[in-house]
């Protein structure tokens, strides 16, 4: 027949008239003679043109469907892609694709002859057939658009369209639809493009989706699959209806001529669409779920793609089965894509690839089609389209990124790819810039009398309210800062003025006890002195506690020495009340540790004082242990303070560490404000303080807690670091202190007297001055070995004086010890940076103070 056509037609670059025979042989299984081919009735040409117009509606359907299912910021990009790829593919198909697919000179794999150049047709039927077939190629390309939406460069998508239109589609269509193609010779049957159009396009879409990856934020590790909400579901539904209308032309026009078209083809198409819509609907109703619009749309497309395979060979019952196979295949592939984290915004892969593949395989149920040829044809389609697209796109992606940047994806492709702005886009951009802090919070300006304008006006009203509240909060904040500053200043002055006479009285008591250590009355003075100092320290620590500004002083210590100091301070007091005292150290807590020994002692002092005061019979237990000794970076010392005291009512146990509770419950439960301070100190170090009512004894002892009705236990963890034993220091020479000359800079006579008494007892020479300016002048005229500098002084304070001295003397040349009444971390850091060698806090313990001086002088 093809030879006959070649003899009857005038010579030209290529002759598409053989397509009539191809349509008759492959699609219709008819035997049209040469006369019928040469003289096609006008009605057949008009039928193909009418079906072509219906198929063109599919392009509008894809545009509406994809624009409605994607986000508004990408809708313009999706729309322009569907328009651009359509006309680009028509041009490519006219220049190359049509002649190649239906080439007379073919070896079964490739077409030969003059294949390039725009076609010149002499009959209306030839032109109509060309138009109709070009739309098949355009449909195969445009369904890929939805799978790569919202994240692919526009130019990159056009390159993808050219790859499919020039290489992938023509070659496979030649194999399947050219009578000389090897798949056609094998008996492969595809009536209207279930494999050539839908399975091929879906496979190419899968390859492209794998190369560019999913949209950002769609797959979340914690919350799983989180696709964005569609921007316009009614528009997407309209697009689905356009696709159904176009599918009537898709299947009906594949008959080739009007007299050969069967009404059953149209009926099968509509029945398949009905099954595709109702099946997801019934599944949702059976499972008592809200009816999912997206599932209904996807079911419609998948069922139509399935019945496309051989709708001319089946009846209505078979059409229903084809549609069901397409729908369930679509559901399976959709779930599989989610499991594999493959993002398909419009479900193009699951609907077209799944529906088309199901239809090709179901065609083997008819008597005219063999299963083996269908399986080979489908596998060839999937393998060829996927591998060719994936390899070419991966190669291009190495040199030219196919995916847009993260910022462009966030802003939307409407702006970044096409500079197409809308009122909604402008509103979203302005809100985003203000939310990220890139621009000041200024009112938005958008077009009035629109939905977007109404949103902007509401946003501007909310913004004005927010600015007013911010201004009120700022005013309130400034007041709080001023009150806090005034309070801190007052506490600093109170610390400086009150602690000096307290420490002077404490020093006098120590001297009296040293003369008559066994006097009972003097021991009461000693206890009163300890209470007074603890009270002053707790009162002045209120600034640190409320401001969360704690001093951290890391030093080497042993747990045994720390526990011995606790026993020395509290055992005599406990035994005086008739209480048994137990102190134990676990075997793991031996050795040296680096940590804040001072804060640990402060917490233990609070807990032990609280236990002794509110325990009248029984015992006090103190236990220390070490957790995670094998991990040096996460070691913690754990201390247990257990008593058999009055306990705590159940209704108060949840509030024992609360500041308000501890200040208002002075008698009930036997708690003071110290517990709040203890917990604050532990929390600041990264530890935890816990309370346990009615505890058990943490170790064996003669006392049995079960005999007591109440009791409580506090235990806390404090981070430390195990260290090796330090080297033994060289003993100081007997003449080291007597040869030293110290400068005492303090404005309060009481403080001067306390320090000079200690220096005089150890035969240390000293000179006294009352402010920082005098100290600097004395240093310029005399030689000193050590400076004892008060932090708060008139004229020039200690901090400024240290900075002036360090301009002329280094730390090694002239050491400086700063003495503070109540130091915090900020104050400590300032003195360290100014050049102080050491910072001490009052009260000054005599032996410890002298040993500190001895160590400083020995180092120099």
C-alpha positions in Angstrom: 0.0 0.0 0.0 2.8 2.4 0.9 4.5 1.7 -2.5 1.2 2.5 -4.2 0.9 5.8 -2.4 4.4 6.8 -3.4 3.6 6.2 -7.1 0.4 8.2 -7.0 1.7 11.2 -5.1 3.8 14.0 -6.7 7.4 14.0 -5.6 8.1 16.2 -2.5 10.4 16.2 0.6 8.2 13.7 2.4 4.8 12.2 2.0 2.5 11.8 5.0 -0.3 10.2 3.1 0.8 6.8 4.2 -0.5 7.8 7.7 -3.9 6.8 6.5 -2.8 3.3 6.0 -1.0 3.3 9.3 -4.1 4.5 11.2 -6.1 1.8 9.4 -3.6 -1.0 10.2 -2.5 -0.1 13.7 -5.4 1.7 15.2 -8.5 0.5 13.3 -7.5 -2.9 12.0 -9.3 -1.9 8.8 -8.3 -2.5 5.1 -8.7 0.8 3.3 -7.8 0.5 -0.4 -5.9 3.0 -2.4 -9.0 4.7 -3.7 -10.4 5.2 -0.3 -7.0 6.7 0.7 -6.7 9.0 -2.2 -10.3 10.3 -2.0 -11.1 10.7 1.7 -14.6 12.2 2.2 -14.7 15.7 3.6 -16.5 14.5 6.6 -13.5 12.5 7.7 -11.2 15.5 7.6 -13.7 17.6 9.5 -14.0 14.8 12.1 -10.2 14.8 12.7 -10.2 18.6 12.9 -13.1 18.5 15.4 -11.3 15.9 17.5 -8.1 18.0 17.3 -9.9 20.9 18.8 -11.2 18.7 21.6 -7.7 17.4 22.3 -6.4 21.0 22.3 -8.8 21.5 25.2 -6.7 19.1 27.1 -3.8 21.6 27.0 -6.2 24.1 28.7 -7.2 21.4 31.1 -3.6 20.7 32.1 -3.0 24.5 32.5 -6.0 24.9 34.9 -5.3 21.6 36.7 -1.7 22.3 37.5 -2.2 26.0 38.3 -5.0 25.1 40.7 -3.0 22.3 42.5 0.1 24.4 43.0 0.7 27.4 45.2 -0.3 30.9 44.1 3.3 32.1 44.0 4.0 29.6 41.2 0.7 29.6 39.3 1.9 32.0 36.6 5.0 29.9 36.0 2.9 26.8 35.7 0.6 28.4 33.2 3.3 29.9 31.0 5.1 26.5 30.9 1.9 24.8 29.6 1.6 27.4 26.8 5.3 27.5 25.9 5.8 23.8 25.7 2.7 23.3 23.6 3.8 25.6 20.8 7.5 24.6 21.1 6.6 20.9 20.7 4.3 21.7 17.7 7.2 23.4 15.9 9.6 20.6 16.7 7.0 17.9 15.6 6.4 19.8 12.4 10.1 20.0 11.6 11.1 16.5 12.6 8.8 14.3 14.6 5.9 13.6 12.2 8.2 12.6 9.3 10.4 10.4 11.5 7.5 8.6 13.2 5.7 7.7 10.0 8.8 7.4 7.8 8.3 4.9 4.9 12.0 4.0 4.9 12.5 2.2 8.2 14.5 -0.7 9.4 12.2 -1.2 12.4 14.3 1.0 14.7 15.0 4.2 12.9 13.4 6.1 10.1 15.4 7.2 7.1 15.2 9.6 4.2 14.6 13.3 4.1 13.1 14.0 7.5 13.8 17.7 8.2 11.8 20.7 6.9 8.3 22.1 7.4 5.6 19.9 5.9 3.7 20.8 2.7 0.3 19.0 2.5 -2.0 18.9 -0.6 -5.1 17.4 1.0 -7.2 18.6 3.9 -7.1 15.1 5.4 -3.3 15.0 5.4 -3.3 18.3 7.2 -5.9 17.2 9.7 -4.0 14.0 10.5 -0.8 16.0 11.0 -2.6 18.4 13.4 -4.1 15.6 15.3 -0.9 13.6 15.7 1.1 16.7 16.8 -1.3 17.1 19.7 -0.4 13.6 20.9 3.3 14.6 21.2 2.4 17.9 22.9 0.2 16.0 25.5 3.0 13.6 26.2 5.4 16.5 27.0 3.0 18.8 28.9 1.9 16.2 31.5 5.6 16.3 32.7 5.1 19.9 33.7 3.1 19.1 36.9 5.7 16.7 38.3 8.5 19.3 38.3 6.3 22.3 39.3 7.5 24.9 41.8 11.2 24.1 41.7 12.6 23.8 38.1 14.0 26.6 36.1 11.8 27.7 33.2 14.6 27.3 30.6 15.5 24.0 32.1 11.9 22.8 31.6 12.0 23.9 27.9 15.2 21.8 27.5 13.4 18.9 29.0 10.5 19.4 26.6 12.9 19.4 23.6 14.6 16.2 24.8 11.2 14.4 25.0 9.9 15.9 21.7 13.0 15.3 19.7 14.5 12.1 21.1 12.2 10.1 23.5 8.7 10.4 22.0 9.5 10.1 18.2 11.7 7.1 18.6 9.2 5.1 20.7 6.2 6.2 18.6 8.1 5.0 15.5 8.5 1.6 17.1 4.9 1.3 18.2 2.8 3.1 15.6 4.8 2.8 12.4 3.8 -0.4 10.6 7.5 -1.2 10.1 8.4 -0.5 13.7 9.7 -3.5 15.6 7.1 -3.3 18.3 4.3 -3.0 15.8 5.7 -6.0 13.9 5.7 -7.9 17.2 2.0 -7.3 17.7 2.1 -4.5 20.3 -1.2 -2.7 20.4 -1.8 0.8 21.7 -5.0 2.3 20.4 -4.9 6.0 21.5 -1.5 6.4 23.4 -1.8 4.7 26.8 1.9 3.8 26.5 3.1 6.1 23.7 1.6 9.2 25.5 0.7 8.5 29.1 3.1 5.8 30.3 6.0 7.5 28.4 5.2 11.0 29.8 4.8 9.6 33.3 8.1 7.8 33.1 9.9 10.9 31.9 8.2 12.8 34.8 9.5 10.3 37.3 13.1 10.7 35.9 12.9 14.5 36.1 11.5 14.4 39.7 14.3 12.2 40.8 17.0 14.5 39.3 15.7 17.7 40.8 14.5 16.3 44.1 11.4 17.1 46.2 10.2 20.6 47.2 11.6 21.9 50.4 9.6 21.1 53.4 7.3 18.5 51.7 9.0 15.6 53.5 9.5 16.2 57.2 11.4 13.7 59.3 9.1 14.2 62.3 5.7 14.9 60.7 6.1 12.8 57.4 4.6 13.9 54.1 3.3 17.5 54.3 2.3 18.8 50.8 1.3 22.4 50.5 -2.4 23.1 50.1 -3.7 23.7 46.6 -4.2 27.4 45.7 -7.5 26.9 43.7 -9.3 23.6 43.8 -12.3 24.9 41.7 -9.8 25.8 39.0 -8.2 22.4 39.2 -11.7 20.7 39.0 -12.4 22.8 35.9 -9.2 21.6 34.4 -10.2 18.0 35.0 -13.5 18.6 33.1 -11.5 20.0 30.2 -9.4 16.9 30.2 -12.5 14.7 30.0 -13.8 16.7 27.1 -10.4 16.4 25.4 -10.3 12.7 26.0 -13.4 12.2 23.9 -11.5 13.6 21.0 -8.4 11.7 22.1 -10.2 8.3 21.8 -12.7 9.2 19.1 -10.2 10.7 16.7 -7.9 7.7 16.9 -10.5 5.9 14.7 -9.1 7.9 11.8 -12.4 8.4 10.0 -16.0 9.2 11.0 -17.5 6.2 9.3 -15.3 3.8 11.3 -15.7 5.5 14.7 -17.9 3.5 17.1 -20.3 5.0 19.5 -19.0 2.4 22.0 -15.6 4.3 22.1 -17.3 7.4 23.4 -19.5 5.3 25.8 -16.4 3.5 27.2 -14.6 6.8 27.7 -17.5 8.3 29.7 -18.0 5.1 31.7 -14.3 5.0 32.6 -14.5 8.6 33.8 -17.5 7.8 35.9 -15.7 4.9 37.6 -12.7 7.1 38.1 -14.7 9.7 40.0 -17.0 7.4 42.0 -14.4 4.8 43.2 -12.4 7.3 45.4 -15.7 8.8 46.5 -17.1 5.4 47.7 -13.8 4.5 49.4 -13.9 7.7 51.4 -17.6 7.1 52.4 -16.9 3.5 53.4 -14.0 4.6 55.6 -16.1 7.5 56.9 -13.6 10.1 55.8 -14.3 13.5 54.2 -14.5 13.2 50.4 -11.1 14.0 49.0 -11.3 16.2 45.9 -7.7 15.4 44.8 -8.4 11.7 44.9 -11.5 12.1 42.7 -9.5 14.2 40.1 -6.7 11.7 40.1 -9.0 8.8 39.8 -10.7 10.4 36.7 -7.4 10.9 34.9 -6.0 7.4 35.8 -9.2 5.6 34.6 -9.2 7.6 31.3 -5.5 6.8 30.7 -6.2 3.1 31.3 -9.2 2.8 29.0 -7.2 4.6 26.2 -5.2 1.4 25.5 -7.9 -0.4 23.6 -11.2 1.3 24.0 -12.2 0.3 20.4 -11.9 -3.4 21.3 -13.9 -3.7 24.5 -17.4 -3.4 25.7 -18.9 -1.4 28.6 -18.3 -4.1 31.2 -14.6 -4.4 30.2 -14.3 -0.6 30.3 -15.4 -0.6 34.0 -12.7 -3.2 34.7 -10.1 -1.2 32.9 -11.0 2.0 34.9 -10.9 0.1 38.2 -7.4 -1.3 37.3 -6.2 2.2 36.5 -7.6 3.8 39.7 -6.1 1.2 42.1 -2.7 1.2 40.2 -2.7 5.0 40.7 -3.3 4.6 44.5 -0.5 2.0 44.8 2.0 4.1 42.9 1.0 7.3 44.8 1.7 5.5 48.2 5.0 4.1 46.8 6.2 7.6 45.7 5.5 9.0 49.2 7.4 6.1 50.8 10.4 6.8 48.4 10.1 10.5 49.2 9.5 11.4 45.5 7.6 14.6 45.2 4.9 14.9 42.5 2.8 18.1 43.1 -0.1 17.2 40.8 0.2 13.3 40.9 1.2 13.2 37.2 3.4 10.2 37.7 0.8 8.0 39.5 -2.1 8.9 37.3 -0.5 8.8 33.8 2.2 6.2 34.4 -0.1 4.0 36.6 -3.2 4.3 34.5 -1.4 3.9 31.1 0.5 0.9 32.3 -2.6 -0.8 33.7 -4.4 -0.3 30.4 -1.6 -1.7 28.3 -1.5 -4.9 30.4 -5.3 -5.2 30.6 -5.5 -5.1 26.8 -4.2 -8.7 26.8 -7.6 -9.8 28.1 -9.0 -9.1 24.6 -8.8 -11.8 21.9 -7.0 -9.6 19.5 -4.0 -8.7 21.7 -1.3 -11.0 23.1 0.1 -10.6 26.6 3.7 -11.1 25.7 3.8 -8.3 23.1 2.1 -5.9 25.5 4.6 -6.7 28.3 7.5 -6.2 26.0 6.1 -3.0 24.6 5.4 -1.5 28.1 8.8 -2.5 29.5 10.4 -0.9 26.4 8.4 2.2 26.9 9.3 2.6 30.6 12.9 1.6 30.2 13.7 3.8 27.2 11.9 6.9 28.4 13.2 6.7 32.0 16.8 5.9 31.2 17.1 8.4 28.3 15.6 11.3 30.3 17.4 10.5 33.6 20.8 10.2 32.0 20.5 13.3 29.8 19.0 15.4 32.7 21.7 14.2 35.1 24.4 15.2 32.6 22.9 18.6 32.1 22.4 19.2 35.8 26.2 18.8 36.4 26.9 21.8 34.3 23.7 23.8 34.4 21.6 23.4 37.6 18.0 22.5 36.7 16.6 23.5 40.1 16.1 27.0 41.3 17.8 28.3 44.5 16.3 27.9 47.9 15.5 31.6 48.0 13.8 31.6 44.6 11.8 28.6 45.6 10.7 30.4 48.8 9.8 33.6 47.0 8.0 31.7 44.2 8.8 31.2 40.5 6.3 33.9 39.4 8.7 36.6 40.5 12.1 34.9 40.2 11.5 33.3 36.7 9.1 35.8 35.1 9.1 38.9 37.3 5.3 38.5 37.3 3.9 40.2 40.4 0.4 40.2 41.7 -1.2 42.0 44.7 -1.1 38.7 46.7 2.5 38.1 45.8 3.5 41.7 46.8 1.6 41.3 50.1 3.3 37.9 50.9 6.7 39.3 50.0 6.3 42.4 52.2 5.0 40.3 55.1 8.0 37.9 54.7 10.5 40.7 54.7 9.0 42.3 57.8 8.8 38.9 59.6 12.5 38.2 59.0 13.6 41.6 60.2 15.0 42.8 56.9 12.8 45.9 56.8 11.1 48.0 59.5 7.5 47.3 60.4 5.9 49.8 58.1 2.2 49.8 56.8 1.6 47.8 53.6 0.5 49.6 50.5 -1.7 47.5 48.1 -4.6 48.2 45.7 -7.8 49.0 47.6 -11.3 47.5 47.0 -9.9 43.9 46.7 -9.6 40.8 48.8 -5.9 41.4 49.1 -6.4 45.0 49.9 -8.8 44.0 52.7 -6.2 41.7 54.1 -3.5 44.4 53.9 -5.8 46.9 55.8 -6.4 44.4 58.5 -2.7 43.7 58.7 -2.0 47.4 59.0 -4.5 47.8 61.8 -2.8 44.9 63.6 0.6 46.4 63.0 -0.5 49.7 64.5 -1.8 47.9 67.6 1.4 46.0 67.8 3.5 49.2 67.6 1.4 50.7 70.4 1.9 47.7 72.6 5.6 47.6 71.8 5.9 51.2 72.9 4.0 50.5 76.1 6.2 47.5 76.7 9.3 49.5 76.1 8.2 52.2 78.5 7.5 49.5 81.1 10.8 47.8 80.4 12.7 51.1 80.9 11.0 51.6 84.2 11.9 48.0 85.3 15.5 48.5 84.2 15.6 51.8 86.2 14.1 50.2 89.3 16.5 47.2 89.0 19.5 49.6 88.6 18.4 51.5 91.7 17.9 48.3 93.7 21.3 47.0 92.6 23.0 50.3 93.5 21.3 50.3 96.9 22.3 46.7 97.6 25.9 47.5 96.5 26.0 50.4 98.9 24.3 48.3 101.6 26.9 45.6 101.1 29.7 48.0 101.4 28.4 49.8 104.5 26.8 46.9 106.4 29.2 44.1 106.0 32.2 46.0 107.3 30.8 46.4 110.9 29.4 42.8 110.8 32.9 41.5 109.9 34.5 43.7 112.5 32.2 42.2 115.2 32.9 38.7 113.8 36.6 39.3 114.1 36.2 40.4 117.7 34.3 37.3 118.6 37.0 35.2 117.0 39.6 36.9 119.2 37.5 36.3 122.3 37.0 32.6 121.5 40.8 32.2 120.8 41.5 33.4 124.4 38.8 31.2 126.1 37.8 28.5 123.6 35.9 26.4 126.2 33.6 29.2 127.4 30.0 28.2 126.7 28.9 31.8 126.4 31.5 32.5 123.8 30.4 29.5 121.8 27.0 31.0 121.7 28.6 34.2 120.4 30.2 32.1 117.7 26.9 30.7 116.7 25.3 34.1 116.7 28.2 35.4 114.6 27.7 32.6 112.0 23.9 33.3 111.8 24.5 37.0 111.4 27.0 36.5 108.6 24.8 33.9 106.8 21.9 36.3 107.1 23.8 39.1 105.6 25.1 36.9 102.8 21.6 35.6 102.0 20.2 39.1 102.0 22.9 40.5 99.8 22.7 37.5 97.5 19.2 38.5 96.6 20.6 40.6 93.7 22.4 37.6 92.3 19.5 35.3 92.7 16.8 37.5 91.1 19.1 38.6 88.3 20.4 35.1 87.6 24.0 36.5 87.8 26.0 34.1 89.8 29.8 34.0 90.4 31.6 30.9 89.3 35.0 30.3 90.8 36.6 27.0 89.6 39.2 25.5 92.0 40.7 22.2 92.9 39.2 20.5 96.0 38.7 17.1 97.5 35.3 15.7 98.6 36.8 14.6 101.9 37.9 18.1 102.8 34.6 19.6 101.7 32.6 17.0 103.9 35.0 17.6 106.8 34.3 21.4 106.6 30.5 20.6 106.6 31.0 18.4 109.7 33.1 21.0 111.4 30.5 23.7 110.8 27.2 21.7 111.5 28.0 18.5 113.5 28.4 20.3 116.9 25.2 22.2 116.3 23.3 19.0 115.5 24.7 17.1 118.5 23.8 20.0 120.7 20.1 19.3 119.8 20.5 15.6 120.6 20.7 14.6 116.9 22.9 11.9 115.5 25.3 13.1 112.8 26.3 10.7 109.9 28.7 11.8 107.1 29.8 9.3 104.4 31.7 9.5 101.2 31.3 6.9 98.5 34.4 5.1 97.2 33.9 6.7 93.7 34.0 10.2 95.2 37.7 10.1 96.2 40.4 12.1 94.5 40.7 15.7 93.3 38.0 17.6 91.4 37.8 20.9 89.6 34.6 22.8 90.3 32.9 25.6 92.0 33.6 24.6 95.6 32.3 27.8 97.1 28.8 27.4 95.5 28.7 23.7 96.5 29.4 24.7 100.1 26.7 27.4 99.9 24.1 24.9 98.8 25.1 22.4 101.4 25.0 25.0 104.1 21.5 26.0 103.2 20.3 22.4 103.1 22.1 21.3 106.4 20.9 24.5 108.2 17.3 23.8 107.1 17.6 20.1 108.2 19.0 20.9 111.7 16.6 23.7 112.4 13.5 21.5 111.7 14.7 18.2 113.1 14.0 17.7 116.8 14.7 13.9 117.2 16.5 11.4 115.1 19.5 12.1 112.9 21.0 14.0 110.0 22.6 12.1 107.2 25.1 13.6 104.7 26.3 11.4 101.8 28.5 12.2 98.7 28.9 10.1 95.6 30.1 10.5 92.0 28.1 9.7 89.0 29.6 8.6 85.6 33.2 8.5 86.8 34.3 7.0 83.5 33.2 10.1 81.5 35.4 13.0 82.6 33.4 15.5 80.6 30.0 14.7 82.2 30.8 13.8 85.8 28.6 15.1 88.6 29.0 15.0 92.4 25.7 14.0 94.1 25.0 15.1 97.7 22.2 13.7 99.8 21.0 15.6 102.9 18.5 13.4 104.8 16.7 14.2 108.1 14.0 12.8 110.4 12.4 16.1 111.0 8.8 17.4 110.8 8.5 16.8 107.1 6.3 18.8 104.8 2.5 18.7 104.2 1.6 17.2 100.8 -0.2 20.3 99.7 3.1 22.3 100.0 5.5 19.9 98.4 5.1 21.1 94.8 6.0 24.7 95.8 9.0 24.3 98.1 11.4 25.9 95.6 9.1 28.8 94.7 10.3 32.2 95.7 6.8 33.4 96.8 6.2 30.3 98.8 9.5 30.4 100.6 8.9 34.0 101.6 5.3 33.5 102.7 5.6 30.1 104.5 7.9 31.0 107.3 6.6 28.4 109.8 4.5 25.9 107.9 6.7 23.1 106.7 9.7 24.7 108.2 11.1 26.2 105.0 12.9 29.5 104.5 14.0 31.5 101.4 17.3 29.6 101.3 15.8 26.7 99.3 15.0 29.1 96.4 18.6 30.3 96.5 20.0 26.8 96.7 18.0 25.7 93.6 19.0 28.8 91.7 22.7 28.1 92.4 22.4 24.5 91.3 20.4 25.3 88.2 22.9 28.0 87.2 25.7 25.4 87.3 23.7 23.0 85.1 22.7 20.6 87.9 19.4 19.5 89.5 18.0 19.8 93.0 15.3 17.3 94.1 13.1 16.8 97.1 11.9 13.4 98.4 9.4 13.1 101.3 9.7 10.2 103.8 13.0 8.9 102.5 15.0 5.8 103.2 18.5 5.9 104.7 21.1 6.1 101.9 23.6 4.0 103.9 23.8 1.7 106.9 23.6 3.4 110.3 22.4 2.9 113.8 19.4 5.1 113.3 16.3 3.7 111.5 14.3 6.2 109.6 11.3 3.9 109.6 10.8 4.6 113.2 10.0 8.2 112.3 6.7 9.3 110.8 8.1 12.2 108.7 11.4 13.4 107.4 12.6 14.5 104.0 15.6 14.3 101.7 17.2 16.8 99.4 19.8 15.7 96.9 21.4 17.6 94.1 23.8 17.0 91.3 26.7 19.4 90.6 28.9 19.2 87.5 32.6 18.8 88.2 35.7 17.5 86.4 38.0 14.8 87.9 41.7 16.0 88.1 45.0 14.5 89.0 46.7 15.3 92.3 48.4 18.7 92.1 52.1 19.1 92.6 53.1 19.9 96.1 53.9 23.6 96.5 57.3 24.7 97.8 57.1 25.7 101.4 57.4 29.5 101.8 60.6 30.8 103.4 60.2 32.1 107.0 61.3 35.6 106.0 59.0 35.9 102.9 56.1 37.6 104.8 58.3 39.7 107.1 60.1 41.2 104.1 56.9 42.0 102.2 55.4 45.5 102.0 51.7 45.8 101.3 49.6 48.7 100.3 46.0 48.6 101.8 43.6 50.8 99.9 40.2 51.0 101.6 38.0 54.0 102.5 36.3 52.4 105.6 38.3 52.5 108.9 36.6 49.3 110.1 37.9 47.4 107.0 41.3 49.0 107.4 41.5 47.8 111.0 40.5 44.2 110.1 43.1 43.9 107.4 45.9 45.6 109.3 45.3 43.5 112.4 45.8 40.3 110.3 48.9 41.8 108.6 50.3 42.9 111.9 49.8 39.4 113.5 52.1 38.0 110.8 54.6 40.8 110.9 53.8 42.1 107.4 54.6 45.8 106.8 51.8 47.8 105.4 50.8 51.3 104.3 47.2 52.5 104.4 45.3 54.9 102.0 41.7 55.8 101.6 41.0 56.0 97.8 42.4 54.9 94.4 44.1 58.2 93.6 46.1 58.1 96.8 47.1 54.4 96.0 48.4 55.4 92.6 50.4 58.3 94.0 51.9 56.1 96.7 52.9 53.4 94.2 54.7 56.1 92.1 56.8 57.1 95.2 57.4 53.9 97.1 58.0 50.2 96.4 55.3 47.7 97.3 55.2 43.9 97.0 51.4 43.6 97.1 48.3 45.8 96.7 45.1 45.0 98.7 42.5 47.0 96.8 38.9 47.7 97.9 36.5 47.7 94.9 34.3 50.6 96.2 36.2 53.8 97.1 35.6 57.6 96.6 37.5 59.9 94.2 38.9 57.0 92.2 37.4 53.5 92.7 39.4 50.3 92.8 38.6 49.3 89.2 40.0 52.6 87.7 43.0 52.5 90.0 43.9 49.0 88.8 43.7 50.0 85.2 46.0 53.0 85.9 48.5 50.8 87.7 48.5 48.2 85.0 49.7 50.8 82.5 53.1 50.8 84.3 53.3 47.4 86.1 52.4 43.9 85.0 50.8 41.2 87.2 54.1 39.6 87.9 55.8 42.9 88.8 53.1 44.1 91.2 50.3 41.7 92.2 46.9 43.1 93.1 44.2 41.4 95.2 40.8 43.0 94.9 38.5 42.7 97.9 34.7 43.0 97.3 31.9 43.1 99.8 29.6 41.1 97.5 30.9 40.3 94.0 28.9 39.1 91.1 30.1 37.6 87.8 30.1 40.9 85.9 32.1 42.6 88.7 34.5 39.7 88.8 35.0 39.8 85.0 35.6 43.5 85.1 38.4 43.2 87.7 40.0 40.3 85.9 40.1 42.2 82.7 41.4 45.3 84.4 44.4 43.3 85.7 43.6 42.0 89.2 45.5 38.8 90.2 42.8 37.6 92.5 39.4 38.6 93.7 38.3 37.9 97.3 34.9 38.4 98.9 34.2 39.4 102.5 34.2 38.1 105.2 37.9 37.4 105.2 38.9 34.3 107.1 42.2 35.0 108.9 44.3 31.9 108.1 42.9 31.6 104.6 43.6 35.2 103.9 47.2 35.0 105.0 47.8 31.8 103.1 46.5 33.6 100.0 48.9 36.4 100.5 51.7 33.9 101.1 50.9 32.1 97.9 50.8 35.3 95.8 54.2 36.5 97.2 55.7 33.0 96.7 54.7 33.0 93.0 56.2 36.3 92.4 
